[in-house]
């Protein structure tokens, strides 16, 4: 996606993937591009509760970035916005019955 857009990549590490001794919030990898003052698109595979993308949006904002949208493949929660950032999904899953 970044290659198609001619964009830099930053990688977000959510709380659930971090070691216990690390900060109690997610983090942006310092091995990639700086996000300060940059517009960012948050990309995730699946939204189940919205917690990971909410955490990502807060961390990006704390670092001076401007999240403009969240893009996901599958939305299991029916979320259209998180942290005042619109969410766009390819597939919305809803329960029947």
BAKE-112678 format. One record per atom (N, C-alpha, C): chain; residue in one letter; residue number from 1; x, y, z; atom name. Coordinates in pm, whole numbers. Layout:
<pt A a NUM <X Y Z> CA>
...
//
This chain:
<pt A x 1 <83 -118 0> N>
<pt A x 1 <0 0 0> CA>
<pt A x 1 <88 125 0> C>
<pt A x 2 <191 127 85> N>
<pt A x 2 <279 243 92> CA>
<pt A x 2 <350 265 -41> C>
<pt A x 3 <391 158 -105> N>
<pt A x 3 <460 169 -234> CA>
<pt A x 3 <368 232 -338> C>
<pt A x 4 <242 190 -342> N>
<pt A x 4 <145 244 -438> CA>
<pt A x 4 <124 393 -413> C>
<pt A x 5 <118 433 -285> N>
<pt A x 5 <95 573 -250> CA>
<pt A x 5 <222 657 -251> C>
<pt A x 6 <337 592 -266> N>
<pt A x 6 <464 665 -259> CA>
<pt A x 6 <487 721 -119> C>
<pt A x 7 <447 644 -17> N>
<pt A x 7 <452 692 121> CA>
<pt A x 7 <558 618 201> C>
<pt A x 8 <593 677 315> N>
<pt A x 8 <682 612 411> CA>
<pt A x 8 <600 520 499> C>
<pt A x 9 <668 429 567> N>
<pt A x 9 <601 333 654> CA>
<pt A x 9 <647 354 797> C>
<pt A x 10 <553 350 890> N>
<pt A x 10 <582 342 1033> CA>
<pt A x 10 <504 222 1085> C>
<pt A x 11 <561 151 1177> N>
<pt A x 11 <496 31 1229> CA>
<pt A x 11 <455 54 1374> C>
<pt A x 12 <328 27 1402> N>
<pt A x 12 <273 40 1537> CA>
<pt A x 12 <275 -97 1604> C>
<pt A x 13 <325 -101 1727> N>
<pt A x 13 <327 -225 1805> CA>
<pt A x 13 <223 -212 1916> C>
<pt A x 14 <108 -282 1904> N>
<pt A x 14 <3 -269 2005> CA>
<pt A x 14 <45 -329 2139> C>
<pt A x 15 <-25 -288 2243> N>
<pt A x 15 <2 -336 2379> CA>
<pt A x 15 <7 -489 2382> C>
<pt A x 16 <-89 -553 2315> N>
<pt A x 16 <-99 -699 2323> CA>
<pt A x 16 <22 -771 2265> C>
<pt A x 17 <106 -702 2186> N>
<pt A x 17 <225 -763 2128> CA>
<pt A x 17 <354 -719 2196> C>
<pt A x 18 <343 -641 2302> N>
<pt A x 18 <463 -590 2369> CA>
<pt A x 18 <495 -672 2492> C>
<pt A x 19 <622 -669 2532> N>
<pt A x 19 <666 -741 2651> CA>
<pt A x 19 <617 -667 2775> C>
<pt A x 20 <598 -740 2881> N>
<pt A x 20 <542 -684 3006> CA>
<pt A x 20 <625 -570 3062> C>
<pt A x 21 <756 -570 3046> N>
<pt A x 21 <838 -464 3105> CA>
<pt A x 21 <836 -334 3023> C>
<pt A x 22 <777 -337 2905> N>
<pt A x 22 <769 -218 2823> CA>
<pt A x 22 <655 -128 2867> C>
<pt A x 23 <648 -8 2809> N>
<pt A x 23 <543 87 2842> CA>
<pt A x 23 <405 22 2835> C>
<pt A x 24 <311 78 2911> N>
<pt A x 24 <175 24 2917> CA>
<pt A x 24 <88 73 2803> C>
<pt A x 25 <149 118 2694> N>
<pt A x 25 <74 155 2575> CA>
<pt A x 25 <151 108 2452> C>
<pt A x 26 <88 112 2338> N>
<pt A x 26 <156 72 2216> CA>
<pt A x 26 <263 172 2180> C>
<pt A x 27 <344 138 2080> N>
<pt A x 27 <454 225 2041> CA>
<pt A x 27 <476 219 1891> C>
<pt A x 28 <536 324 1839> N>
<pt A x 28 <574 330 1698> CA>
<pt A x 28 <721 288 1689> C>
<pt A x 29 <751 196 1598> N>
<pt A x 29 <889 152 1583> CA>
<pt A x 29 <977 267 1535> C>
<pt A x 30 <1091 285 1600> N>
<pt A x 30 <1183 392 1561> CA>
<pt A x 30 <1269 350 1442> C>
<pt A x 31 <1253 227 1393> N>
<pt A x 31 <1330 180 1278> CA>
<pt A x 31 <1275 233 1145> C>
<pt A x 32 <1158 297 1150> N>
<pt A x 32 <1094 341 1028> CA>
<pt A x 32 <1082 493 1028> C>
<pt A x 33 <996 547 944> N>
<pt A x 33 <984 692 926> CA>
<pt A x 33 <925 761 1049> C>
<pt A x 34 <969 884 1073> N>
<pt A x 34 <911 968 1178> CA>
<pt A x 34 <771 1010 1136> C>
<pt A x 35 <680 1024 1234> N>
<pt A x 35 <543 1060 1201> CA>
<pt A x 35 <508 1203 1241> C>
<pt A x 36 <596 1270 1311> N>
<pt A x 36 <567 1405 1359> CA>
<pt A x 36 <530 1499 1244> C>
<pt A x 37 <413 1562 1256> N>
<pt A x 37 <366 1657 1155> CA>
<pt A x 37 <316 1593 1028> C>
<pt A x 38 <307 1460 1024> N>
<pt A x 38 <265 1390 903> CA>
<pt A x 38 <121 1340 915> C>
<pt A x 39 <50 1339 802> N>
<pt A x 39 <-81 1275 796> CA>
<pt A x 39 <-56 1125 786> C>
<pt A x 40 <-133 1047 864> N>
<pt A x 40 <-114 902 862> CA>
<pt A x 40 <-245 830 834> C>
<pt A x 41 <-232 715 768> N>
<pt A x 41 <-342 623 748> CA>
<pt A x 41 <-308 499 830> C>
<pt A x 42 <-396 462 920> N>
<pt A x 42 <-375 345 1004> CA>
<pt A x 42 <-437 225 931> C>
<pt A x 43 <-358 121 910> N>
<pt A x 43 <-404 3 836> CA>
<pt A x 43 <-399 -117 931> C>
<pt A x 44 <-509 -191 938> N>
<pt A x 44 <-516 -310 1023> CA>
<pt A x 44 <-591 -419 947> C>
<pt A x 45 <-574 -543 991> N>
<pt A x 45 <-642 -652 922> CA>
<pt A x 45 <-786 -669 968> C>
<pt A x 46 <-808 -676 1100> N>
<pt A x 46 <-941 -704 1154> CA>
<pt A x 46 <-970 -615 1274> C>
<pt A x 47 <-1091 -558 1279> N>
<pt A x 47 <-1135 -488 1400> CA>
<pt A x 47 <-1231 -582 1472> C>
<pt A x 48 <-1195 -618 1595> N>
<pt A x 48 <-1284 -700 1677> CA>
<pt A x 48 <-1349 -614 1785> C>
<pt A x 49 <-1267 -540 1858> N>
<pt A x 49 <-1321 -452 1962> CA>
<pt A x 49 <-1293 -305 1934> C>
<pt A x 50 <-1194 -278 1851> N>
<pt A x 50 <-1154 -140 1822> CA>
<pt A x 50 <-1042 -92 1912> C>
<pt A x 51 <-1002 -173 2008> N>
<pt A x 51 <-900 -131 2105> CA>
<pt A x 51 <-764 -102 2040> C>
<pt A x 52 <-719 -188 1950> N>
<pt A x 52 <-589 -169 1887> CA>
<pt A x 52 <-586 -41 1804> C>
<pt A x 53 <-689 -18 1722> N>
<pt A x 53 <-686 103 1639> CA>
<pt A x 53 <-705 229 1723> C>
<pt A x 54 <-779 219 1830> N>
<pt A x 54 <-795 332 1922> CA>
<pt A x 54 <-660 366 1986> C>
<pt A x 55 <-589 263 2031> N>
<pt A x 55 <-457 281 2090> CA>
<pt A x 55 <-361 342 1986> C>
<pt A x 56 <-366 290 1864> N>
<pt A x 56 <-278 341 1757> CA>
<pt A x 56 <-306 489 1730> C>
<pt A x 57 <-433 525 1719> N>
<pt A x 57 <-469 665 1692> CA>
<pt A x 57 <-418 757 1802> C>
<pt A x 58 <-433 715 1929> N>
<pt A x 58 <-384 797 2041> CA>
<pt A x 58 <-233 813 2038> C>
<pt A x 59 <-162 703 2013> N>
<pt A x 59 <-15 709 2010> CA>
<pt A x 59 <32 798 1895> C>
<pt A x 60 <-28 783 1777> N>
<pt A x 60 <10 869 1664> CA>
<pt A x 60 <-14 1016 1697> C>
<pt A x 61 <-129 1047 1756> N>
<pt A x 61 <-158 1186 1794> CA>
<pt A x 61 <-59 1237 1897> C>
<pt A x 62 <-24 1154 1995> N>
<pt A x 62 <74 1193 2098> CA>
<pt A x 62 <210 1224 2037> C>
<pt A x 63 <241 1160 1923> N>
<pt A x 63 <369 1182 1856> CA>
<pt A x 63 <362 1296 1754> C>
<pt A x 64 <249 1365 1750> N>
<pt A x 64 <236 1480 1661> CA>
<pt A x 64 <189 1448 1521> C>
<pt A x 65 <142 1327 1498> N>
<pt A x 65 <89 1289 1367> CA>
<pt A x 65 <-59 1326 1358> C>
<pt A x 66 <-111 1323 1237> N>
<pt A x 66 <-252 1355 1213> CA>
<pt A x 66 <-317 1234 1146> C>
<pt A x 67 <-379 1145 1226> N>
<pt A x 67 <-448 1031 1165> CA>
<pt A x 67 <-568 1080 1082> C>
<pt A x 68 <-572 1044 953> N>
<pt A x 68 <-681 1091 868> CA>
<pt A x 68 <-786 983 843> C>
<pt A x 69 <-748 856 853> N>
<pt A x 69 <-844 748 839> CA>
<pt A x 69 <-783 618 888> C>
<pt A x 70 <-870 524 919> N>
<pt A x 70 <-831 386 951> CA>
<pt A x 70 <-888 299 841> C>
<pt A x 71 <-805 211 786> N>
<pt A x 71 <-849 120 680> CA>
<pt A x 71 <-830 -22 731> C>
<pt A x 72 <-938 -102 724> N>
<pt A x 72 <-930 -241 769> CA>
<pt A x 72 <-988 -334 663> C>
<pt A x 73 <-941 -457 665> N>
<pt A x 73 <-995 -558 575> CA>
<pt A x 73 <-1132 -604 624> C>
<pt A x 74 <-1140 -643 753> N>
<pt A x 74 <-1265 -696 808> CA>
<pt A x 74 <-1302 -622 935> C>
<pt A x 75 <-1425 -572 940> N>
<pt A x 75 <-1477 -504 1060> CA>
<pt A x 75 <-1580 -594 1124> C>
<pt A x 76 <-1543 -655 1238> N>
<pt A x 76 <-1635 -743 1310> CA>
<pt A x 76 <-1720 -667 1411> C>
<pt A x 77 <-1687 -539 1435> N>
<pt A x 77 <-1754 -464 1542> CA>
<pt A x 77 <-1851 -357 1492> C>
<pt A x 78 <-1853 -328 1363> N>
<pt A x 78 <-1942 -225 1310> CA>
<pt A x 78 <-1899 -86 1351> C>
<pt A x 79 <-1770 -62 1355> N>
<pt A x 79 <-1717 67 1399> CA>
<pt A x 79 <-1698 159 1279> C>
<pt A x 80 <-1753 280 1286> N>
<pt A x 80 <-1738 376 1176> CA>
<pt A x 80 <-1641 488 1210> C>
<pt A x 81 <-1604 499 1338> N>
<pt A x 81 <-1514 606 1381> CA>
<pt A x 81 <-1448 564 1513> C>
<pt A x 82 <-1321 600 1528> N>
<pt A x 82 <-1251 576 1654> CA>
<pt A x 82 <-1158 694 1679> C>
<pt A x 83 <-1164 750 1800> N>
<pt A x 83 <-1082 866 1837> CA>
<pt A x 83 <-1099 980 1736> C>
<pt A x 84 <-1221 999 1688> N>
<pt A x 84 <-1254 1102 1588> CA>
<pt A x 84 <-1185 1081 1454> C>
<pt A x 85 <-1150 957 1423> N>
<pt A x 85 <-1088 921 1296> CA>
<pt A x 85 <-1183 824 1226> C>
<pt A x 86 <-1223 853 1101> N>
<pt A x 86 <-1316 764 1031> CA>
<pt A x 86 <-1253 628 1001> C>
<pt A x 87 <-1335 524 1006> N>
<pt A x 87 <-1292 388 978> CA>
<pt A x 87 <-1358 341 849> C>
<pt A x 88 <-1278 292 756> N>
<pt A x 88 <-1327 237 630> CA>
<pt A x 88 <-1290 90 626> C>
<pt A x 89 <-1386 4 593> N>
<pt A x 89 <-1357 -139 589> CA>
<pt A x 89 <-1400 -198 456> C>
<pt A x 90 <-1328 -302 415> N>
<pt A x 90 <-1363 -372 293> CA>
<pt A x 90 <-1483 -464 317> C>
<pt A x 91 <-1484 -531 433> N>
<pt A x 91 <-1592 -624 467> CA>
<pt A x 91 <-1643 -593 607> C>
<pt A x 92 <-1776 -580 620> N>
<pt A x 92 <-1839 -564 751> CA>
<pt A x 92 <-1910 -694 784> C>
<pt A x 93 <-1877 -751 898> N>
<pt A x 93 <-1936 -877 941> CA>
<pt A x 93 <-2049 -848 1037> C>
<pt A x 94 <-2164 -910 1012> N>
<pt A x 94 <-2276 -896 1107> CA>
<pt A x 94 <-2331 -1034 1137> C>
<pt A x 95 <-2380 -1048 1260> N>
<pt A x 95 <-2436 -1176 1303> CA>
<pt A x 95 <-2580 -1188 1254> C>
<pt A x 96 <-2615 -1305 1212> N>
<pt A x 96 <-2752 -1332 1169> CA>
<pt A x 96 <-2822 -1415 1275> C>
<pt A x 97 <-2952 -1389 1290> N>
<pt A x 97 <-3032 -1473 1378> CA>
<pt A x 97 <-3046 -1426 1513> C>
//
